[in-house]
Amino acid sequence: MKLTTLRTDAGLRLGVADGDAVRVLPTPETLLQVIRGGQEALDDVARRARGAEALPLAEAQFAPLLEPPTIRDYLTFENHIAVLMSKDAADGAIPEGWYAEPGFYFSNPVAVVAPYDPVPVPPGSQRFDYELEIAAVVGRAGSDLTPAQAREHIVGFTVMNDWSARDLQRRELTLPLGPSKSKDAATTLGPWLVTADEFADVWDDEGTLSLTTEVLLNGGRTGGDTTANMSWTFPELLAYASRGTVVRPGDVLGSGTCGTGCLAELWVSSPDTAPGPLTPGDTVRIAIERIGHIENRIVPGAAPVSLPPARSRRTSRIRSTS
């Protein structure tokens, strides 16, 4: 089943794909509420959708897919990090820690953008970028899960664009905290949450999911990959996320950027031919096999609110520890 959230005259409504149409449920439940209801709620939606109004897809107005409790974004594509490290590391080597555990950062769950809405340039950024990703959505709560258990907690998958302000990010990564405002402005999800059962033939026993991906900038292909190149599987990512804490229905786990899936990578690998940073008027289209595509146009953003520099509070003398 393929589910989405639609804007209608009656407010936000749940939609279910039906060929070239979408069935619009008349009741105001949200996608997050359905996910929280588990398989029983999903089955009920499928039953009710059969008798719901059919709206041609061309007339559908897609809203932000859901309001996730959290968004964790990982770094799972070895080719992607290898290219970036070839610039940032003296020997180009990938850190051993990358192979030891699937590191992630928390993104902004209230900044989810609808799949076809405009995206403003983050305040102060001159090097705005896209990131081609696939995301898994958690369907059931769990803690300290094994990968085998975690697989059963994934309700489905969606397309993700982790918009990134590279100039802000470079400054932020000099601090021992990781990215913040460089990833804070927007994350596009959609257009559908496709339930996990739809991928049974391309999701092997080890948890590797095999789907082709592609990104187009202003109609020209700039990158693409296969999700089979993820060095960590989604069940492993979810198992790690659940370690010592609780993952909840609706939590989103991003794969991280696919190989050739962002401009920053092209700026390193093909500096003479790579497109420049995103500017107002540019359009980014990201497509993933069996899920669909998202497409957002870049628009001007707000000017940054000025802040004074930090006040130095260091003492003039270091106290003796003896």
Secondary structure, 3 states (H helix, E strand, C coil): CEEEEEEECCEEEEEEEECCEEEECCCCCCHHHHHHCHHHHHHHHHHHHCCCEEEEHHHCCECCCCCCCCEEEECCEHHHHHHHHHHHCCCCCCCHHHHHCCCEEEECCCCEECCCCCEECCCCCCCEECCEEEEEEECCCECCCCHHHHHCCEEEEEEEEECEEHHHHHHHCCCCCCCCHHHCCCEEEEEEEEEHHHHHHHECCCCCECCEEEEEECCEEEEEEEHHHECCCHHHHHHHHHCCCCECCCCEEECCCCCCCCHHHHHHHCCCCCCCCECCCCEEEEEECCCEEEEEEEECCCCCCCCCCCCCCCCCCCCCCC
